[in-house]
Amino acid sequence: MKPRNKREWPLKQVNRLIQTGPVVLVTTAHAGRSNIMPMSWHTMLDFDPPLVGCVISREHFTYELLERSRECVLNIPTAPLAREVVRCGSVSGRKKDKWAMCGWTPEPATVVSAPLIPSCYAHLECRVRDDSWASRYDFIVLEVVRAWVARGVELPETLHHVHGPEFLVPGRRLKVTMR
Ligand SMILES: Cc1cc2nc3c(=O)[nH]c(=O)nc-3n(C[C@H](O)[C@H](O)[C@H](O)COP(=O)(O)O)c2cc1C
């Protein structure tokens, strides 16, 4: 028996249903090189200190820079930056300077060596806390050591990745009041 009014969803596309957190742009820097990588596979793990679990493929240039510097910034882009997000995800920083490609000027962060992307809505300065699952699942736990958010933005149009160049953008804020 199948559930009523439902169609079966392919297991290989389960990520499209569940990956709802905002896409972040991971910036890294080491030995004079700096890079940008979109990442949608991440999850909060703890409040205090804030810990974020991330999947960053060991094949990516970002992984190499992160492994060496042990620091990064998670920059949170909004809808006007969607095109640049997709472009940054379709080429490796080993071959291309993504800062120049996007026409962005890096801004120094305050406590980590990786830079901020100024046009992003928010920035989480992070240090690698645990990479013991990196060789198994490409999974890295980051500790957020400082965070910044744009003033006066009520409803940030964050990008929630569905697949390829397709995103969902939140349209309203819903606050439940209990009687
Ligand atoms: C919207 C989007 C989300 C992505 N999410 C991830 C992710 O969570 N983890 C990952 O390893 N790669 C992810 N990628 C793929 C990398 O961003 C892509 O392979 C990138 O070119 C790697 O860059 P680098 O080699 O310069 O680090 C994503 C790409 C896009 C466009």
The ligand as an ORCA input file, in Angstrom:
! r2SCAN-3c Opt
* xyz 0 1
  C      24.205     26.025     -4.194
  C      25.393     25.108     -4.047
  C      25.577     24.389     -2.868
  C      26.690     23.541     -2.717
  N      26.855     22.877     -1.537
  C      27.982     22.148     -1.333
  C      28.202     21.516     -0.067
  O      27.396     21.601      0.863
  N      29.361     20.812      0.091
  C      30.298     20.676     -0.914
  O      31.334     20.038     -0.706
  N      30.092     21.263     -2.137
  C      28.972     22.000     -2.358
  N      28.749     22.605     -3.553
  C      29.723     22.407     -4.633
  C      30.945     23.348     -4.502
  O      30.552     24.654     -4.149
  C      31.697     23.408     -5.844
  O      32.146     22.124     -6.203
  C      32.834     24.417     -5.850
  O      33.197     24.671     -7.192
  C      34.056     23.975     -5.068
  O      34.942     25.057     -5.102
  P      36.463     25.036     -4.647
  O      37.166     23.862     -5.308
  O      36.967     26.361     -5.169
  O      36.496     24.952     -3.162
  C      27.636     23.428     -3.762
  C      27.450     24.153     -4.960
  C      26.334     24.979     -5.097
  C      26.156     25.752     -6.376
*
